[in-house]
Amino acid sequence: MTLALYKQVALVRDVPEANLYAGDMVVLVDFIDHPTGGEQGAVLEVFNVLGESIDVVTVPVSAIAPLSADQIPAVRTRAS
């Protein structure tokens, strides 16, 4: 799986501490090494439907996947 920086990707699992859920689209902005040699991390920027940046979160690379043509975007209200 090739993940390109500054492209939209999908979360494949929930990130409850950030009020994000599997299926949410985010933008991959960087990769970071784990401080103790664990799984590489991905820095993600979260945008609302108006294109405004609302959060930056870090997750393991295994928590994201590239988008595919058979996926349909949806809209939900982000819990606060």
N, CA, C and O atoms as a DFTB+ gen file, in Angstrom:
320 C
 N C O
     1  1       0.849      -1.171       0.000
     2  2       0.000       0.000       0.000
     3  2       0.896       1.236       0.000
     4  3       1.749       1.401       0.872
     5  1       0.689       2.094      -0.985
     6  2       1.444       3.332      -1.074
     7  2       0.564       4.483      -0.629
     8  3      -0.529       4.690      -1.156
     9  1       1.051       5.225       0.341
    10  2       0.327       6.385       0.850
    11  2       1.120       7.639       0.503
    12  3       2.289       7.762       0.869
    13  1       0.484       8.564      -0.200
    14  2       1.156       9.783      -0.642
    15  2       0.840      10.931       0.305
    16  3      -0.295      11.083       0.758
    17  1       1.847      11.729       0.598
    18  2       1.642      12.897       1.436
    19  2       0.716      13.898       0.746
    20  3       0.703      14.018      -0.479
    21  1      -0.053      14.608       1.563
    22  2      -0.963      15.669       1.130
    23  2      -2.119      15.163       0.273
    24  3      -2.710      15.922      -0.494
    25  1      -2.436      13.881       0.407
    26  2      -3.589      13.282      -0.266
    27  2      -4.591      12.837       0.791
    28  3      -4.223      12.544       1.929
    29  1      -5.865      12.791       0.400
    30  2      -6.885      12.297       1.314
    31  2      -6.739      10.793       1.479
    32  3      -6.440      10.069       0.529
    33  1      -6.957      10.342       2.705
    34  2      -6.974       8.927       3.043
    35  2      -8.178       8.697       3.945
    36  3      -8.793       9.653       4.418
    37  1      -8.512       7.454       4.181
    38  2      -9.632       7.118       5.052
    39  2      -9.117       6.464       6.329
    40  3      -8.168       5.680       6.305
    41  1      -9.754       6.798       7.429
    42  2      -9.477       6.066       8.665
    43  2     -10.107       4.691       8.550
    44  3     -11.217       4.559       8.034
    45  1      -9.419       3.672       9.018
    46  2      -9.970       2.316       8.994
    47  2     -10.347       1.834      10.385
    48  3     -10.820       0.712      10.561
    49  1     -10.132       2.699      11.370
    50  2     -10.596       2.394      12.728
    51  2     -10.896       3.700      13.455
    52  3     -10.407       4.768      13.089
    53  1     -11.703       3.581      14.481
    54  2     -12.100       4.745      15.263
    55  2     -10.915       5.334      16.025
    56  3     -10.004       4.618      16.440
    57  1     -10.949       6.658      16.198
    58  2      -9.986       7.379      17.030
    59  2     -10.839       8.181      18.019
    60  3     -11.016       9.388      17.854
    61  1     -11.370       7.498      19.058
    62  2     -12.351       8.133      19.948
    63  2     -11.844       9.378      20.663
    64  3     -12.622      10.298      20.916
    65  1     -10.565       9.426      20.991
    66  2     -10.031      10.591      21.696
    67  2     -10.052      11.850      20.827
    68  3      -9.937      12.960      21.346
    69  1     -10.198      11.684      19.513
    70  2     -10.276      12.818      18.594
    71  2     -11.671      12.944      17.971
    72  3     -11.880      13.761      17.075
    73  1     -12.619      12.135      18.446
    74  2     -13.984      12.127      17.892
    75  2     -13.984      11.845      16.392
    76  3     -14.738      12.457      15.636
    77  1     -13.133      10.912      15.971
    78  2     -13.059      10.490      14.576
    79  2     -13.430       9.019      14.484
    80  3     -13.227       8.256      15.429
    81  1     -13.975       8.628      13.338
    82  2     -14.479       7.272      13.174
    83  2     -13.986       6.642      11.881
    84  3     -13.640       7.343      10.930
    85  1     -13.956       5.326      11.854
    86  2     -13.604       4.600      10.635
    87  2     -14.476       5.124       9.501
    88  3     -15.690       5.258       9.653
    89  1     -13.860       5.414       8.378
    90  2     -14.573       5.956       7.228
    91  2     -14.410       7.452       7.068
    92  3     -14.667       7.981       5.987
    93  1     -13.988       8.159       8.123
    94  2     -13.748       9.595       7.997
    95  2     -12.572       9.827       7.052
    96  3     -11.590       9.084       7.071
    97  1     -12.683      10.871       6.222
    98  2     -11.595      11.233       5.317
    99  2     -10.744      12.313       5.974
   100  3     -11.263      13.269       6.549
   101  1      -9.446      12.145       5.879
   102  2      -8.469      13.070       6.449
   103  2      -7.339      13.231       5.440
   104  3      -7.287      12.507       4.446
   105  1      -6.439      14.170       5.685
   106  2      -5.309      14.377       4.781
   107  2      -4.023      13.960       5.487
   108  3      -3.749      14.392       6.607
   109  1      -3.250      13.129       4.832
   110  2      -1.971      12.662       5.356
   111  2      -0.928      13.758       5.143
   112  3      -0.642      14.128       4.004
   113  1      -0.357      14.282       6.235
   114  2       0.608      15.376       6.092
   115  2       2.038      14.991       6.452
   116  3       2.971      15.707       6.089
   117  1       2.234      13.881       7.156
   118  2       3.603      13.487       7.494
   119  2       3.620      12.070       8.050
   120  3       2.603      11.545       8.504
   121  1       4.800      11.469       8.001
   122  2       5.069      10.200       8.672
   123  2       6.046      10.483       9.800
   124  3       6.939      11.318       9.653
   125  1       5.886       9.801      10.915
   126  2       6.828       9.968      12.026
   127  2       7.216       8.601      12.568
   128  3       6.411       7.671      12.591
   129  1       8.456       8.502      12.998
   130  2       8.931       7.260      13.596
   131  2       8.455       7.165      15.033
   132  3       8.336       8.174      15.728
   133  1       8.185       5.950      15.471
   134  2       7.803       5.701      16.860
   135  2       9.043       5.901      17.728
   136  3      10.122       5.438      17.356
   137  1       8.924       6.578      18.874
   138  2      10.115       6.872      19.688
   139  2      10.826       5.647      20.248
   140  3      12.012       5.717      20.570
   141  1      10.112       4.512      20.372
   142  2      10.765       3.319      20.909
   143  2      10.811       2.173      19.901
   144  3      10.961       1.011      20.278
   145  1      10.678       2.513      18.608
   146  2      10.809       1.492      17.567
   147  2       9.527       0.773      17.210
   148  3       9.570      -0.218      16.481
   149  1       8.396       1.234      17.693
   150  2       7.111       0.621      17.352
   151  2       6.669       1.009      15.953
   152  3       7.471       1.441      15.125
   153  1       5.381       0.848      15.707
   154  2       4.820       1.129      14.393
   155  2       4.968       2.608      14.025
   156  3       4.805       3.491      14.866
   157  1       5.276       2.851      12.770
   158  2       5.395       4.222      12.267
   159  2       4.055       4.935      12.427
   160  3       2.995       4.318      12.329
   161  1       4.119       6.240      12.674
   162  2       2.912       7.035      12.839
   163  2       2.608       7.856      11.604
   164  3       3.469       8.076      10.752
   165  1       1.356       8.306      11.525
   166  2       0.910       9.183      10.452
   167  2       0.295      10.421      11.080
   168  3      -0.570      10.317      11.950
   169  1       0.737      11.590      10.641
   170  2       0.160      12.853      11.095
   171  2      -0.931      13.214      10.099
   172  3      -0.686      13.278       8.894
   173  1      -2.141      13.451      10.609
   174  2      -3.301      13.691       9.768
   175  2      -3.912      15.049      10.075
   176  3      -4.010      15.442      11.238
   177  1      -4.317      15.759       9.046
   178  2      -5.052      16.995       9.244
   179  2      -6.514      16.714       8.923
   180  3      -6.839      16.095       7.910
   181  1      -7.380      17.181       9.802
   182  2      -8.814      16.955       9.675
   183  2      -9.459      18.256       9.203
   184  3      -9.199      19.325       9.756
   185  1     -10.294      18.158       8.186
   186  2     -10.995      19.316       7.638
   187  2     -12.500      19.105       7.763
   188  3     -12.985      17.975       7.722
   189  1     -13.236      20.216       7.916
   190  2     -14.691      20.108       7.862
   191  2     -15.121      20.162       6.401
   192  3     -14.276      20.305       5.518
   193  1     -16.431      20.051       6.128
   194  2     -16.894      20.007       4.741
   195  2     -16.689      21.327       4.005
   196  3     -16.776      21.363       2.778
   197  1     -16.420      22.403       4.724
   198  2     -16.150      23.690       4.094
   199  2     -14.671      23.867       3.755
   200  3     -14.274      24.897       3.208
   201  1     -13.850      22.852       4.083
   202  2     -12.424      22.907       3.779
   203  2     -11.598      23.613       4.823
   204  3     -10.436      23.942       4.583
   205  1     -12.194      23.856       6.002
   206  2     -11.476      24.521       7.090
   207  2     -10.780      23.477       7.962
   208  3     -11.385      22.475       8.345
   209  1      -9.522      23.716       8.270
   210  2      -8.775      22.804       9.130
   211  2      -9.332      22.882      10.544
   212  3      -9.474      23.970      11.102
   213  1      -9.651      21.720      11.126
   214  2     -10.233      21.710      12.475
   215  2      -9.425      20.908      13.485
   216  3      -9.683      21.004      14.684
   217  1      -8.455      20.119      13.033
   218  2      -7.675      19.327      13.986
   219  2      -6.474      18.709      13.284
   220  3      -6.458      18.561      12.062
   221  1      -5.482      18.358      14.066
   222  2      -4.338      17.572      13.609
   223  2      -4.177      16.444      14.617
   224  3      -4.112      16.684      15.823
   225  1      -4.112      15.213      14.120
   226  2      -4.000      14.052      15.000
   227  2      -2.900      13.136      14.488
   228  3      -2.520      13.199      13.318
   229  1      -2.398      12.298      15.359
   230  2      -1.403      11.299      14.992
   231  2      -1.963       9.919      15.296
   232  3      -2.487       9.677      16.383
   233  1      -1.848       9.016      14.326
   234  2      -2.333       7.639      14.475
   235  2      -1.273       6.695      13.912
   236  3      -0.393       7.130      13.170
   237  1      -1.346       5.411      14.253
   238  2      -0.462       4.443      13.591
   239  2      -0.807       4.362      12.103
   240  3      -1.966       4.535      11.727
   241  1       0.178       4.106      11.268
   242  2      -0.043       3.999       9.825
   243  2      -1.108       2.948       9.508
   244  3      -1.836       3.089       8.525
   245  1      -1.207       1.912      10.314
   246  2      -2.206       0.865      10.062
   247  2      -3.638       1.358      10.250
   248  3      -4.578       0.634       9.920
   249  1      -3.830       2.573      10.771
   250  2      -5.178       3.117      10.997
   251  2      -5.706       3.875       9.781
   252  3      -6.822       4.395       9.823
   253  1      -4.924       3.949       8.692
   254  2      -5.368       4.671       7.501
   255  2      -5.192       3.812       6.256
   256  3      -4.400       2.869       6.235
   257  1      -5.949       4.162       5.219
   258  2      -5.855       3.449       3.940
   259  2      -6.140       4.439       2.815
   260  3      -6.848       5.425       3.020
   261  1      -5.591       4.179       1.625
   262  2      -5.891       5.068       0.495
   263  2      -7.371       4.975       0.127
   264  3      -8.026       3.969       0.395
   265  1      -7.881       6.028      -0.486
   266  2      -9.257       6.018      -0.971
   267  2      -9.348       5.179      -2.239
   268  3      -8.365       5.021      -2.963
   269  1     -10.543       4.641      -2.501
   270  2     -10.745       3.867      -3.729
   271  2     -12.026       4.332      -4.415
   272  3     -12.888       4.955      -3.794
   273  1     -12.136       4.022      -5.692
   274  2     -13.240       4.500      -6.517
   275  2     -14.600       3.967      -6.092
   276  3     -15.620       4.550      -6.456
   277  1     -14.645       2.880      -5.334
   278  2     -15.941       2.317      -4.935
   279  2     -16.453       2.880      -3.605
   280  3     -17.464       2.407      -3.085
   281  1     -15.771       3.877      -3.055
   282  2     -16.194       4.486      -1.797
   283  2     -17.035       5.733      -2.067
   284  3     -16.824       6.437      -3.055
   285  1     -18.000       5.994      -1.164
   286  2     -18.879       7.149      -1.277
   287  2     -18.714       7.995      -0.019
   288  3     -18.882       7.483       1.087
   289  1     -18.382       9.301      -0.167
   290  2     -18.250      10.141       1.028
   291  2     -19.609      10.391       1.673
   292  3     -20.643      10.341       1.006
   293  1     -19.597      10.658       2.962
   294  2     -20.818      10.946       3.716
   295  2     -20.543      12.135       4.631
   296  3     -19.390      12.520       4.827
   297  1     -21.587      12.706       5.180
   298  2     -21.454      13.846       6.081
   299  2     -22.048      13.465       7.426
   300  3     -23.109      12.845       7.494
   301  1     -21.352      13.842       8.502
   302  2     -21.842      13.635       9.856
   303  2     -21.395      14.835      10.690
   304  3     -20.460      15.545      10.320
   305  1     -22.054      15.049      11.791
   306  2     -21.673      16.117      12.697
   307  2     -20.644      15.579      13.665
   308  3     -20.836      14.514      14.251
   309  1     -19.554      16.304      13.839
   310  2     -18.501      15.876      14.743
   311  2     -18.919      16.171      16.171
   312  3     -19.264      17.304      16.505
   313  1     -18.888      15.155      17.003
   314  2     -19.202      15.336      18.415
   315  2     -18.140      16.209      19.058
   316  3     -16.969      16.148      18.683
   317  1     -18.542      17.016      20.021
   318  2     -17.552      17.889      20.678
   319  2     -17.157      17.359      22.022
   320  3     -16.336      17.968      22.708
